[in-house]
């Protein structure tokens, strides 16, 4: 099979119609993502937003925002994923009168497009075509896959010319309440949060809030808070490598450095110091 790595040294990953259950794990990554939902029952959490997905939903993600899929394992969960580094695809998209097809990811950050009718048919046709080229396993198929990828990005760019929806829709009060919890956490996650604070803010029993959050997201409220903090720590180390581990620890609301380091290693597989060292080693030399 041909390599997924583009000849310029860049890489993209394309996984078509993945099937199978997954555990809800919050994660982030330094690349853009297109996620297409074919079928199943899924609540998708991205930052401070929760999306109740329907077949035909296409999600644009900037990657660095903490995100997680919470699915119903009793029914098939089918999705297509496309990951790519924008700077590494620019040579592929460099042509006369080229448009900035990365603008939707840059300006919208994370955004859902709910496709139906001809728009959904075209999206699924493009994804199936990409899979067909990938399956060829030869140089011609590989090059046509790259061209199909460019076509897909232009298609998404075209869809995103439509006015953005300002308000997500929820099927029930349960999802609305969890959205309120996430929004509150997003504004307060660096503080010493307590369930009593949530209870006072939302005027609902903290026990009821805890139960609803676990039911909808698959994780506890404090697991989400800690993962949100660790994700922010990764971003801070990436954006400002000179910031010390201790500074980041206390800026994000941790009281003890050991607690921060233990959670960081549990979530990322390495200590904060090792993470910073790896970032320094990967930084291009000028």
N, C-alpha and C positions, 0 to 999 in steps of 0.2 A: 504494500500500500504506500502511496506517495506520502511524503512528510507533510505535517500541518504547518511547518515553518515556511514563511514566505522567503524567497531568495534574497531579499534585501536585508535579511537578518531579523525581520519582524515575525510575529506569529499571530494567528487567530485560531480559535477553536470553534468548531461547528458540530453540534450534537443534535441529530434529528429524531424527533418522536421518542424521547427517552421515556421508558415505562418502568414503573415500580415505585414502592413506597419509600419515603425518606423520613428521617427524624428532624424535628424542627431545630435547626442550629443557626443562630445569627452569625453572619460573616460579612466581610467586605473584601474588596480587591481593587488594585490600581488600574483597572481597565474598564472600558465601556461594555455594556451587556444589552443584548436584545433577548427578551424572553417571550415566547409565544405559548399560550395556553390552549391545548387541543381539547382536553376533557378531564373531568374529575371534579372534586370539591376542594377548594383551596382558598384560604385567607393568606394574602401576601402582605407582609409588613415591610415597609421601606421607610427608615427614619421615623418620623412622627406620623406616618400615614398607614392606614390599613385598607387594603383593597380586597373586596370580596369578588373573586374572579368568576368570569363566565367564559365558555368556549368562544374563541375568537378574540380574546384580549391579547394585545401586544404591549409589552411594557418596555420602556426605555429606562436604563439605569446608568448613572455615572459611575457606579461601582463602589466608591468610597463610603457611601451611605450604608449604614448597618441594615441588612435585609435578611429575611427568613420566610420560608414557605411553611405554613401549617396546613396539612392535608387530612382528609378523611381516608384512612387506609383501607376502608372496606370497599372502596370503588377504585377502578384504575385511574392512575395519575399520569397523564401524558403531556409532555412539554418539549419544546425545541429551544435550544440555547445557542447563542452566538456571542462569543467574547472576542474583543479585539482592542489593540492599542492604536488610537487614532493617528499618532505621529508616524507610526510604521506603515500606515496604509496610504499616506499622502502621495507617494510616487505612483501608486496604482490609480489614484483618482486625479492625477495631474494631467489635465487636458484643456484645450482651448475653451473658454467660457465656463470653466468649472465653477461649481457652487460649493459652498462650505456645508457639506452634508453632515458634518458633526455639530452643526449649530443647534439642532433639537436637543442633543445631549448636553451641550454647554449651557443653553439658555433655560431649558425646562428642568434640567437636573434629573429628576425621576418623574416619569409621566406614563399614564395608561391611555392607550387607544383601544376603544371597544369597536371591533370591526364586525360588519355584517354585510350580507349581500355581495355585490361585485368586489368590494374592497377586501372582504375576508377571502373570497375565492382567489383573488390575485395574490394576496399574501401567502396563502397555502400553496399556490402554484409556484411561486418563487422559491419557497423553502424546499419543496419537493424537487425542483430543478437543481438546486444546490446539492441536495443529497444524491441525486443521480450522478452529477459530475464527480462528487467525492467517491462514490462507489466504483467509478471506472478504474481508479487506481493507476492511471498513466499520466504522462506529462500533459497531454491535450486536456484530459479531464481536470487536472490540477489548475491549468491556466484558465479554463472556462469557469471553474469554481470561483476564481478570483474576480472574473468579470461579472459573474452572477452576484457575488457579494457587493460589488459596486452598484449594481442595479438595485439590489435590496435596500442599500443605504439611500439611494435616490428616491426610491418608493416611499421610505419612511419620512424622508425630508418633505416630500410632496404631501403626505398625510398631515404632517405637523404644521402646514400652513393654515389649517383650520383654527378657529379661535379655541383657546385652551379652556377646558372646564375648570371652574373655580372651586367647585364643591363636589367631593366624592359622595356617592350614593351608598346607602347601607340598607339591607333588607329588614333590619329589626333594631329595636332599642339596645339590644345586647352589643352589637357591633359599634353602635354610636357611643356607648358608654366606654368601651375599650379604647376607641379612638380618643375620647376625652382624657383617659388615663395616660395614653401615650403622649398626647400633646402637652399634658401637665409635666410629665417626666422630661420631655424634650426641653422645656423651659427651666427646669429646676434640677437637672440630674447632677450638677456639681455641688449641690447643697446636701446637708445631712437629712435626706428624705426619710419620712416615716409614713406608715399607713394612716396614722392619725391626721397627717397633713392632707393626704388624699381624701380621707373621709370628710374633713372640714371643707375642702375645696369643692368636692362633687356632691356633698350632702347625701351621701349614701353610706351604708355600713361598710367598714373596712373588710369585714369577712365576706360580704357580698361582692365587693370589688375584686378581692383576691380570687374568689371562685370564678367569676366571669372572665377575668384576665387569663387564668390558666386554661379555661375551657376554650377560649377563642384562639389564643396564641400558642398554647402547648408548653409555655414556660411560666415561672412565677414572676411576679412584679419585680422582685429584687434581682432575680437572674437577668431580667431585661435591663435593669438599671446598671448592673455591673458590666454587662456586655456593651452597653452604650458607652460607658466610661472607658473601657479598654479600647473600643473602636476609636474613640476620640484621642486616646493616648497614641495610637498608631499614626493617626493623622498629624498630631502635633510633632511627633518624632520625624515624620516625613517632611513636614513643612519647615521645621526649625530644628535641624539636627543638633544644634548647640545647646538646646534646652536639656537640662539635667533630668535624670529619672526622678529625683526627689521633687523637683519643681513640678513636674507633670503630675506626680502622685497627689500632692496636696492641692494643686489647682483643680483637680477633678473630684475633689471631695473625699478622698481616702484619708483616714486618720493615721494609718500605720503603713510604712513602706513595705514591710514584710507581707501584709495582706494584699497590697497592690501587686507586688512582684509575683506572689503565688497565683493570683487570678490571671495576671497577664500570661504567665507560662501555661496555665491550664487552658486558656483560650487560644493561644498562638503556637504553643509547643516550644517556646523559647523564652528566656528571661528578657526583661526590658533592655538590659545591657547588651545581650546577644543580638537582639532585634536592631538596636542602634548601630552595632558594629557591622551587621550585614548590610544595612542601608548605606553606610559609609563605603563599604567595599564595592557595592553595586553602582555607586554614583560615578558617572562618566568623568574621566580625568580631562581637565582642560589645560 
